[in-house]
Structure formats: C-alpha cells, structure tokens
C-alpha cells in the first residue's frame, strides 16, 4: 500500500489543538492546526493546501467545528462564542454567552443544531446541549444530564471526554475515560422534552477509544490497547471482537477509522522500534483482511491517528498522509 504524503504540519502547543486536529460530526473532513490560532479544514478528496481556514480567538481553549465546515464554536475563559461563518455562508450573528460551567469537551451533533458540552458537576460527569443558533440552553436540558459513570475524585476532574456523534440522528455517544480505571460510553439523545439517556458500555480497567459509527448507524467500533470490538446500536450489544497478538503489538493511541467496508486500526510493533502497521478488519466479523507497513520509521513517532477523510497523522513530527483510494473508497 502506498500512502500519499501531503505535508508536515507546524507543531503547536495551543491548548485547543490537542494532538493537532479537530474532528467533525460528518466524518469526511478534519480540522488541522496550522498555527496557534488557525484551523485548516481539509476534506476527504481535497488537495493540500486546503481552501478553507478559520481564525480563532487568542484565548481559545476548546473548539468544535460545525458540520457545515464554515464555522466553529469556541470556548475560552468565561465565554463561549461562534466564529467564522454561519451555515448558510453569511456572517455570524450569534452573540457570545458568558460561561462558568466546568467543561472538558465541546462538540456538535450531526444536525448542526445542537452544541454539546460535557464536564463534571457535583462529582459526576454530565452533559448539556445548547441551541447552536443562540447558544442558549435547549429547553429541558438546563440542569444537565448526569452520566452513568463512577464518582469523580478531585484528581479526576480532568478525565478524558470524547464524542462519537451518530451519523444521522441527534444522538451523541459521550465517552469518559479515567485512565487505566476504564472508559464509560453513554448514548444520549436530544428529544422533544430534553435529553434521554440510552444504552451504555462500561469497560472497567480497560480504557478504549470510541472510533465511530458505521455510516448506516447500525453499530459502532471501540479500539482498546489490545482489542477492537463492534457493538450494535441502539442496544450496545457486543457483536464481534478482534484481539491483537499478545506479543509485540499495541494499538497506541487507540485510534481507528470506521467505513462501510472496513475497520482500520494503526498498530505499533513493540519489537521493532518505530515500525507501524495499518490493519484492515472485516466490518462484520472483525477478522483481519490485510496489513500494511506504514512509512513512519522513526523512533520519534509514539502515536498515530487515523482521521476522517482517510488521513493519517503522526503528531510528534506533524507528518500528514492520505490513504489510497482503494482502501478508503468503500466508506
């Protein structure tokens, strides 16, 4: 398999950038940090450099890209606001809102109408939803919805919160990871009367990354350090599992890419420093289909991210690659 190298991103330690990227609800584009205050938005088949970019406020701490890819929600000290353009391409007219809630994650659902926030309240993880047009609380959600996670101690308030938006419904998978203590993934739907908590997946003592839904919304994938699992939706019933070889391999970063025709996982060979492989698994059975060595032979690379649109990013050196069409065409 021959990857196409696109560029080397400038490394930035901006708080909002994480490992250098922002995910989008639609699953066919990604936001890339190309400066301390600048996000480039790159679509699945677009050439580098991309034609779309957003300028962020200097105080940005959390950023969520709108599914229209025209604008973003930005949370900074004491305020939340919209920047860029409105979904129809016009100027943003949404006034900024004062913000005092303790918040770990910010993200839109696929409809673009709901802006979700998650954080801790009274020692428990909780979720709120804002109207993306006004930044006001959606009716019935003002008090927030507590998630079915263990109580958070004072040292756990900064646990890792991640989103997994449903591809067609106003449903958000909300993952809260407390490190080696495990990961709790809860599905929450925005209904007419407020927020409705659905099924949940609890993986105690084995943290995992919510890699994403299949395009038809019938199931979703989670990637742990030593396993890949498929669950059904909305039941959250485990339907398939693939265990990595016990000796010498690890899904560092736990990232994966879910398409209609494949589940892709980046795996590090622990016996050969700096060698990485891309595993392609059958989406139904999770049996291995094939594996390719990734051209990332450098000991500086300690994690690899598979991103929407078929991109591969090694954040330590900023290398950005594109998967070949034959791998990604069945999404």
N, C-alpha and C positions, 0 to 999 in steps of 0.2 A: 504494500500500500504506500503510495506517495502522497505525503501531505504537502500543501502549498504554504510556504512561509509568507505571511503578509507583512509583518513589521515587528519592531521591538518597541514596546510602549515605554514612555518615560516613567520611571518608578516614582511614586508619590506616597508620602505618608499622611495624606489627607484623611481625616477621621471618617468621612463619609465613604471612602473608596474601598474599604475592606481589603480584599486581595486584588483590587484594581478593576473591578467590574460591578455593574448593576444588572440584575435580571429584570425581564419584562414579563407581564402576565401572558402575552400572546405566544411566547415560546419560539419565535422565529427571528428575534433580534436581540442584541445585547448592548448595554451601555458600557463604554470603556473609559477609564480615567486617563486623560491625555494632559493633565495638568492638575494643580492643586484645586482649581475651581472650574474645570472644564470637562464635560462629558461628551464623547463622540458616540453617536448611535449608529450601529452597524447592523444591517440586515443580512439575511442568510445568503443572498446571492450578490451582494453589493461589493464593488471593488474598494480597495483602500487607496487613498483616504476617503472616509465617508463624507457625504454632503450635509449631514445633519449633526449639529452640536448644540449643547446647552451650556450657558454660563450660570454658575451657581453663586449664591452669596458667600462672602468670605467666612461667615460663621456657620456654614452648613455642617451638620453632624449626622443626620440621616437623610437619605434621598430615595424617592420612589419614582420610577418612570411610569408615566401614563401609557396605557396600551395604544393610544394614538401615536406615540413616539414624538409628539410635538412639544410636550411639556413635562414638568415633574413637580412633585410635592417635596418641599424641603423643610426639615425641622432643624431649628437652631435654638440657642439658649432663649427660652421664654416665649418662642413664637413658632408658628407653622404657617407656610405660605406656598402659593403656586408660582412657578417661574416658567419662562418660555412662552409658548402659545397655547391658546385654548384648543380643544379637539377639532374645531372647525377651521383652525388656522388663523383666527383673529387674535387680538391682544387679550392677555389675561386680565379679567376684571374682578377676580375673586379677592376680597380684602383679606389681609393677613389676620390670623387669630392668635390671641395670647394662649400660651400653652404651659401648664405646670405639671402635667401628668408624667410620672416616671415611665420612660418609653425605651424599649430595646429594638423595636423593629417597626418599619413603615412600609406599606405596600398596597397597590391597587388590586382589586379583583378584575376578572377578565372583562366585565361590563364597562369598566372605567368610571362607574358611578359611585362606587364605594371605595373609600380610602381607609384602610385598616391600620390600627396601631396595636401593638402588644407590649406589655410591660408587667410590672409587679404592683399589686395593690393588696394591702393588709397581709403581706407574706405569701400571696398566691399569684400565679400568672393569670393575667386577664386580658381581654380583647375589647376594643372599642371600634366603631365604624363611623366615619364622617361622610357627609354628603360632599362629593368632590367638587360640586359647583359652588358651594357656600362655605365649606369647612366647618359647618355646624354638625352637632351630633345627630345621627339618624334617629328618628322618633322610635322610642322603645329601647334604645341602646345606651342612654345617657349614663346608666350606672355601670356599664361594662358587663362582660360575661366572664365569670371565673372559669378557668380551665381545670380539667381533672389531672392535676399534677401534684407532686408532693409539696409540702410547705417549703418555702424558700428561706434559708437562713440568711443572716446579714451578709455572709460572704458569697451568697449565690444569686444576689440580685442582678448581676450582670451575666446570667446564663445566656447561652446562645439561642436566640429566637429566629426561626426561619419560616418562610411562606411556601406553600405549594397550592397555587390557585387552580381551581377546576377549569378545564378548557372552555366550558360553555355556560356554566351556572354561577350565580352569585354565592359561591361556596369557597371557603378558604381552609386549606389544611394548615394548621398552626403547630409548628414543631418547637418544643422547648427542650433543650439538651442541658443537662447538668454534668457535663464531662463524663467521666467513667461511671458515674452513677446512673447513666441511662438517658434515653430520649423518649418523650411523650408527644405523640402526634394526635391532635384533636381536630375533627372536622366541624366547622361552624358555618351555618347558612344564614344569610340575611333574608328574613322573611317579612311578611306584611306587618307583623306585630313586634318585630325586633329580631334578636339573634337566637337561633336554635342550635343547640349543641347536638351533633350527630355521633357517629361511631368514633372510637379512639383506638390507637395502637400504642401499647406500652412495652418498651424494650428496656427492661431493668438490667443494669450492669453491662449493656452493650449499646453504646451510642450509635446512631445511624443518621444518614443524610437523606431527606425526602427528595429523591431525584426527579420526581414529576409524575403526572398522569399520562396515560396513553391518550392519543388525540380524541378518541371517542368517549373518554371519561369513564370507561368501564372498570378501570383498575389503575393502580399506581405502583411505583417502584421505590424501594428503600435500599440504600447501599451502606453496609457496615464495613468495618475494617477487614473482616474475614468472610463476609457473605453478601449476597444480593437476594432480595426477596420481592415477590409480587403478591399484592393483596387485591381483592376485589373491592369495588366501590358500588354502593354505599355501605356494604356490610363490614368492610375492613377485615375480611376473612383471608388468611394466608393461603395462597393457591399454588405457589411454586417457590423453590429455593435453590440457589447455587452456592456451594461452599468453595472458597478459594483453596488451592492446595495448602496443606498445613505447613509445609516447609518453604520458606523463602519468598512468599508473596504477601503483599499488603495493599489494600485499596486506600492509600494515603490521601487524606482529604475527603474520602468517602464520596467523591463526586461521580455522577453518571449522567447519561443522556438517553432519554426515552423517545423513541419514534414509533410509528405504526408497525414498522417491520423489524425493529431491532432494539435491544437494550445494550448500550455501550458503556464500558467501565474502564477507567485508567488504573493500571496495576503496576506497582513498583516491584522490581526484582531485588529482594534484600540481599541476595548472594552476589549480585553484580552491581557495584555502586554506580549510580547514575543511569541505570537502564530501566526503561519504562515500556509497558505494553498496553495496547488497546485490545480489550476483549470484546467480541461481539457475541451476544447471547440471543437465543431464540426468544421472542417476546412472550410466547405461551408457556413453554416448558422451562425456560432459563437454561437450557443446555447450551454449552459452548458451540458456536458455529465456526469461528476462526479467531486468530490473534495476530496482531502485527506489532513489530517493534517500533516505538516512536523515536524520532530523531532528536532525542533530548539527552544525549550522552554527556552529561556534565554533573559533577557532584554538587554543584550549586543548586540544582533543582531538587527540592524536597517535597513538592506537591504539584499536582497537575489538575486543572479544571477543564471539564467538558462543558461547553456553554451552548445555550440555544443558538440556532442558526448553523450548528456544525463547526464551532470554533474550539480550538484547544489553546489554553493559556497556561504558561508556566510563570507564576507571579514573581518568583525570585529574580529572574532575568528579563521579565517583560516580553518574552517571545510569544507571538500570536500566530497560530497556524489555522488552516482551514482543512476540514476533512474532504476527501474526494467525493464527487457526486455519487459514485456507485455505492458508497457506504451510507450516505445520508438521503438518498433520493426517495426512500420509502417512508418518509415521515408523515 
